């Protein structure tokens, strides 16, 4: 999945970072930043916004780390993943909601943000970005994370469960709920296109 | 009544079916229902189209510059702004 540490190394790093060891915190950032940046770019559709939110996430984590406690059943080597993704997702949702109208216009002009490339047409990517943004409006943070990681990044339910600290069944329910929101957004887009 | 007609519409299972996350038994049940239900066939086609659209938003070729240096600089700036103990 591209981020996280192995074995008990992360637990030792967390303890050191919580005590003010900046090198230990830098190692935590280095371990998680690639996966978190990619996830945020997929959620936001813009690399610079993704970098800003990732930075805010790590700064918030740095301040709160002394109070952090390992969740029950956390995956060794990925102890901080659910916490970091929750912070990042909440910040990303706040940004999307604050930018709702302005970002919508930019997306349609620029073809869906800077992350989109490959064989799809600019129009398809603009539609996809608009679809995702509309669906994200009314979902909880964990629902948002599940549909981005599944529908955009193509991750399996089990991998998402580990990343977010959920059960696979919880991921299944959240993806199903997310699909309902996506289908509603798709129907609304189609209606607007035909109007 | 056949299994397919007895099964309710597959709304709850469509995401997991599309993702290949259902058990073999559940997959077979969904497919029996799909064979007889135009409504759910339409929903499946729409779901696959949505999946295709969203998968276009990801690219392995995108390089995202890391933020570690920015985080470190921001933390140093914060420390610099803190009043001396």
Contacts between the chains, C-beta under 8 A, distances in Angstrom:
chain1	res1	chain2	res2	distance
A	22	B	72	7.5
A	22	B	75	6.9
A	25	B	75	7.8
A	26	B	68	6.4
A	26	B	71	7.9
A	26	B	72	6.2
A	29	B	67	7.6
A	29	B	68	4.9
A	29	B	71	5.5
A	29	B	72	7.9
A	30	B	66	7.8
A	30	B	68	5.6
A	33	B	66	5.4
A	33	B	67	5.8
A	33	B	68	5.9
A	34	B	64	7.7
A	34	B	66	7.2
A	37	B	64	4.6
A	37	B	66	7.3
A	37	B	67	6.9
A	38	B	62	8.0
A	38	B	64	6.6
A	41	B	62	7.1
A	41	B	64	5.9
A	42	B	57	6.2
A	42	B	58	6.0
A	45	B	57	6.9
A	47	B	62	7.4
A	47	B	64	5.4
A	47	B	65	7.9
A	50	B	64	6.7
A	51	B	64	7.1
A	51	B	65	6.8
A	51	B	67	5.2
A	51	B	70	7.3
A	54	B	67	4.9
A	55	B	67	4.9
A	55	B	70	5.2
A	55	B	71	5.5
A	55	B	74	6.5
A	58	B	67	7.1
A	58	B	71	4.6
A	59	B	71	6.5
A	59	B	74	5.8
A	59	B	75	7.0
A	59	B	78	7.8
A	62	B	71	7.7
A	62	B	75	6.2
A	112	B	57	6.7
A	113	B	57	8.0
A	114	B	62	7.9
A	115	B	57	6.2
A	115	B	58	7.2
A	115	B	59	6.8
A	115	B	62	5.7
A	116	B	56	6.4
A	116	B	57	5.2
A	116	B	59	7.0
A	117	B	59	4.1
A	117	B	61	6.2
A	117	B	62	6.6
A	118	B	56	6.2
A	118	B	59	5.1
A	118	B	61	7.9
A	119	B	56	7.7
A	120	B	53	7.7
A	120	B	56	3.3
A	124	B	53	6.0
A	124	B	56	5.7
A	125	B	56	5.4
A	125	B	57	6.5
A	127	B	53	6.0
A	128	B	53	4.0
A	128	B	54	5.4
A	128	B	56	5.5
A	128	B	57	5.3
A	129	B	57	6.6
A	131	B	50	6.9
A	131	B	53	6.3
A	131	B	54	7.2
A	132	B	54	6.3
A	132	B	57	7.1
A	150	B	15	7.9
A	150	B	19	6.9
A	151	B	50	7.4
A	151	B	51	6.1
A	151	B	54	4.3
A	151	B	55	7.3
A	152	B	54	5.1
A	152	B	55	6.9
A	152	B	57	5.1
A	152	B	58	5.5
A	153	B	58	5.9
A	154	B	55	6.3
A	154	B	58	7.1
A	156	B	19	7.7
A	156	B	21	7.2
A	157	B	16	7.7
A	157	B	19	7.3
A	157	B	21	5.3
A	172	B	15	7.7
A	172	B	16	5.7
A	172	B	21	6.8
A	175	B	15	4.9
A	175	B	16	7.3
A	175	B	19	7.5
A	176	B	12	6.0
A	176	B	13	7.9
A	176	B	14	7.7
A	176	B	15	4.8
A	176	B	16	7.1
A	178	B	15	7.6
A	179	B	14	6.7
A	179	B	15	4.3
A	179	B	47	6.6
A	179	B	50	7.6
A	180	B	11	7.7
A	182	B	50	5.3
A	182	B	54	7.7
A	183	B	43	7.7
A	183	B	46	6.5
A	183	B	47	7.2
A	183	B	50	6.9
A	186	B	46	6.6
A	186	B	49	7.9
A	186	B	50	5.7
